[in-house]
């Protein structure tokens, strides 16, 4: 798509997002007061601006799923797959174990985040900082702008996966194959043992 004038990357991303949504004949409402463009849940407000309860954990701005807690603090329902602690997407399973729905864009194999679209095709929420199109992790911010905790290992600034550590320093789930310590990418398997996504070429 060639535009006859220059636009910011944020404006272009919003335009592509609207085209993706309209092409799927999906009607939705945006809450635009104070520059907020999240999807309305109720009362003309998005979840962050008052349409739903927040987690009762101090400092957490995420939406409460159950018992006054967000998924990260113990709310919601966990995947029924053995030893998996991720949130259920559908059918009692997380996205990694077969729950959830794929993006509705033809040929896209990624999981839908919202409006039946993956992040690349307009689903999910963008960082609230101007000109940043990265995905929100918490507090309306992406990883680079402070939306996540950093690894506790000395000198490491990577994102925490679990237990205060990044994947490289022992955080996150490990491959289920005996004696393999590599990070699990899909269905509890590392890339070498069948997890992850292969090139389609």
Secondary structure, DSSP 4 states (H G I P E B T S, - for coil): ---SS---HHHHHHHHHHHHHHHTT----B--GGG--PBP-BTTB-GGGTTSPBPSSTT--SBP-BTTB-GGGT-S-B--STT--SBP-BTTB-GGGT-S-B-SSTT--SBP-BTTB-TTTT-S-B-SSTT--PBP-BTTB-TTTT-SPBP-STT--SBP-BTTB-GGGT-S-B-SSTT--SBP-BTTB-TTTT-S-----
